Amino acid sequence: MEGLTFALIKQLSAFHRIDILLHLSVADLQRNLERYSAALHSPLDEVAPEWRSAVDLKQSAKSLRAAYASYWQDKMQELGFTHRGVELVKGSKNQRLYWLVFLSRSEFANDLWDKIRHISGQGQLGL
């Protein structure tokens, strides 16, 4: 989570024609959410500023993760990005590893993402 700052995405959003494919760590959120939410400052604050004022910290860990992710998506929309689906990538033992999130302002790019994200299985794209 630490390398994915809101400030960086905000800087990139200054480019009118930009598409961003992000790796958002589910594993980090699952392992460290309790520690991150208890700290005065954590990587989550850099990824989604002011999330603590918008998200109820007293909910279950699963609900808290979902609320945090929803808040982050709202922050991306404030920057003018749309997203069409978040792809969950799982490990060989079906463990949740990360989400792939595609952010864009382009209808063409969003349509392309829709077409390639529905490949069967979790195989290679053959590029």
KESEKOL-977288 format. One record per residue (C-alpha): residue number from 1; chain; x, y, z. Coordinates in steps of 0.001 Angstrom, whole numbers, always signed. Layout:
BEGIN
+-----+-------+---------+---------+---------+
!   n ! chain !       X !       Y !       Z !
+-----+-------+---------+---------+---------+
! NUM !     A !       X !       Y !       Z !
...
+-----+-------+---------+---------+---------+
***
This chain:
BEGIN
+-----+-------+---------+---------+---------+
!   n ! chain !       X !       Y !       Z !
+-----+-------+---------+---------+---------+
!   1 !     A !      +0 !      +0 !      +0 !
!   2 !     A !   +2854 !   +2412 !    +702 !
!   3 !     A !   +3901 !   +3058 !   -2902 !
!   4 !     A !    +387 !   +3875 !   -4073 !
!   5 !     A !    -154 !   +7399 !   -2799 !
!   6 !     A !   -3074 !   +9643 !   -3582 !
!   7 !     A !    -613 !  +12480 !   -4221 !
!   8 !     A !   +1068 !  +10468 !   -6986 !
!   9 !     A !   -2229 !   +9575 !   -8654 !
!  10 !     A !   -3345 !  +13205 !   -8344 !
!  11 !     A !    -158 !  +14318 !  -10140 !
!  12 !     A !    -748 !  +11776 !  -12888 !
!  13 !     A !   -4355 !  +12895 !  -13201 !
!  14 !     A !   -3107 !  +16252 !  -14493 !
!  15 !     A !   -2478 !  +14482 !  -17807 !
!  16 !     A !   -5734 !  +14509 !  -19722 !
!  17 !     A !   -4908 !  +11338 !  -21663 !
!  18 !     A !   -3748 !   +8809 !  -19137 !
!  19 !     A !   -4856 !   +5331 !  -18184 !
!  20 !     A !   -3606 !   +3710 !  -14996 !
!  21 !     A !   -3533 !     +27 !  -14072 !
!  22 !     A !   -3032 !    -347 !  -10319 !
!  23 !     A !   -2083 !   -3225 !   -8087 !
!  24 !     A !   -3961 !   -2723 !   -4800 !
!  25 !     A !   -2822 !   -5193 !   -2164 !
!  26 !     A !   -5632 !   -7131 !    -518 !
!  27 !     A !   -3101 !   -9156 !   +1444 !
!  28 !     A !   -1649 !   -6003 !   +3019 !
!  29 !     A !   -5104 !   -4770 !   +3988 !
!  30 !     A !   -6046 !   -8144 !   +5472 !
!  31 !     A !   -2821 !   -8519 !   +7448 !
!  32 !     A !   -2393 !   -4929 !   +8629 !
!  33 !     A !   -5802 !   -3274 !   +8715 !
!  34 !     A !   -6136 !   -3410 !  +12501 !
!  35 !     A !   -2640 !   -1982 !  +13011 !
!  36 !     A !   -3109 !    +653 !  +10291 !
!  37 !     A !   -6467 !   +1856 !  +11621 !
!  38 !     A !   -5165 !   +2027 !  +15217 !
!  39 !     A !   -2094 !   +4107 !  +14288 !
!  40 !     A !   -2236 !   +7896 !  +14209 !
!  41 !     A !    -781 !   +7776 !  +10708 !
!  42 !     A !    -446 !   +4804 !   +8369 !
!  43 !     A !     +53 !   +4025 !   +4665 !
!  44 !     A !   -3739 !   +4010 !   +4317 !
!  45 !     A !   -3715 !   +7756 !   +5003 !
!  46 !     A !   -1379 !   +8334 !   +2052 !
!  47 !     A !   -3494 !   +6165 !    -262 !
!  48 !     A !   -6860 !   +7732 !    +677 !
!  49 !     A !   -6501 !  +11005 !   +2615 !
!  50 !     A !   -9121 !  +11712 !   +5291 !
!  51 !     A !  -10554 !   +8198 !   +5100 !
!  52 !     A !  -10885 !   +8030 !   +8881 !
!  53 !     A !  -13461 !  +10836 !   +8876 !
!  54 !     A !  -15557 !   +9071 !   +6219 !
!  55 !     A !  -15348 !   +5439 !   +7341 !
!  56 !     A !  -16703 !   +3942 !  +10569 !
!  57 !     A !  -13702 !   +2309 !  +12264 !
!  58 !     A !  -15911 !    +277 !  +14622 !
!  59 !     A !  -17217 !   -2156 !  +11999 !
!  60 !     A !  -15983 !   -5664 !  +11274 !
!  61 !     A !  -12651 !   -6027 !   +9484 !
!  62 !     A !  -14356 !   -7221 !   +6303 !
!  63 !     A !  -16780 !   -4285 !   +6296 !
!  64 !     A !  -13978 !   -1872 !   +7123 !
!  65 !     A !  -11932 !   -3116 !   +4147 !
!  66 !     A !  -14932 !   -2724 !   +1865 !
!  67 !     A !  -15714 !    +769 !   +3180 !
!  68 !     A !  -12085 !   +1833 !   +2787 !
!  69 !     A !  -11960 !    +515 !    -804 !
!  70 !     A !  -15244 !   +2284 !   -1615 !
!  71 !     A !  -13908 !   +5557 !    -188 !
!  72 !     A !  -10724 !   +5180 !   -2264 !
!  73 !     A !  -12799 !   +4599 !   -5400 !
!  74 !     A !  -14756 !   +7770 !   -4638 !
!  75 !     A !  -11448 !   +9665 !   -4371 !
!  76 !     A !  -10445 !   +8344 !   -7804 !
!  77 !     A !  -13763 !   +9523 !   -9246 !
!  78 !     A !  -13126 !  +12979 !   -7749 !
!  79 !     A !   -9968 !  +13064 !   -9893 !
!  80 !     A !  -12106 !  +12359 !  -12956 !
!  81 !     A !  -11299 !   +8685 !  -13382 !
!  82 !     A !  -13871 !   +6027 !  -14050 !
!  83 !     A !  -13313 !   +2384 !  -13349 !
!  84 !     A !  -15113 !    -633 !  -14637 !
!  85 !     A !  -14627 !   -3468 !  -12296 !
!  86 !     A !  -11893 !   -4413 !   -9952 !
!  87 !     A !  -10330 !   -7764 !  -10715 !
!  88 !     A !   -9434 !   -9900 !   -7708 !
!  89 !     A !   -6300 !  -11985 !   -8233 !
!  90 !     A !   -5994 !  -15105 !   -6084 !
!  91 !     A !   -3070 !  -17368 !   -5287 !
!  92 !     A !   -2696 !  -21081 !   -5904 !
!  93 !     A !   -4467 !  -21846 !   -2605 !
!  94 !     A !   -7339 !  -19484 !   -3436 !
!  95 !     A !   -5974 !  -16807 !   -1114 !
!  96 !     A !   -6872 !  -13222 !   -1975 !
!  97 !     A !   -3689 !  -11461 !   -3114 !
!  98 !     A !   -4511 !   -8188 !   -4829 !
!  99 !     A !   -6974 !   -6253 !   -6896 !
! 100 !     A !   -6160 !   -4974 !  -10364 !
! 101 !     A !   -7877 !   -1637 !  -10829 !
! 102 !     A !   -8024 !    +136 !  -14177 !
! 103 !     A !   -8571 !   +3901 !  -14057 !
! 104 !     A !   -9308 !   +5886 !  -17172 !
! 105 !     A !  -11224 !   +8789 !  -18630 !
! 106 !     A !  -11446 !   +7191 !  -22058 !
! 107 !     A !  -14504 !   +5234 !  -23155 !
! 108 !     A !  -12320 !   +3365 !  -25665 !
! 109 !     A !   -9838 !   +2332 !  -22968 !
! 110 !     A !  -12660 !   +1266 !  -20625 !
! 111 !     A !  -14214 !    -833 !  -23399 !
! 112 !     A !  -10839 !   -2474 !  -24065 !
! 113 !     A !  -10424 !   -3230 !  -20360 !
! 114 !     A !  -13894 !   -4801 !  -20307 !
! 115 !     A !  -12887 !   -7101 !  -23161 !
! 116 !     A !   -9555 !   -8289 !  -21769 !
! 117 !     A !  -10461 !   -8622 !  -18103 !
! 118 !     A !  -12857 !  -11489 !  -18711 !
! 119 !     A !  -10287 !  -14027 !  -19850 !
! 120 !     A !  -11029 !  -17526 !  -18612 !
! 121 !     A !   -9028 !  -18617 !  -15613 !
! 122 !     A !   -6082 !  -16659 !  -14376 !
! 123 !     A !   -3748 !  -17506 !  -17213 !
! 124 !     A !   -1383 !  -15446 !  -19282 !
! 125 !     A !   -2758 !  -12913 !  -21734 !
! 126 !     A !    -391 !  -14198 !  -24418 !
! 127 !     A !   +1330 !  -10889 !  -25026 !
+-----+-------+---------+---------+---------+
***
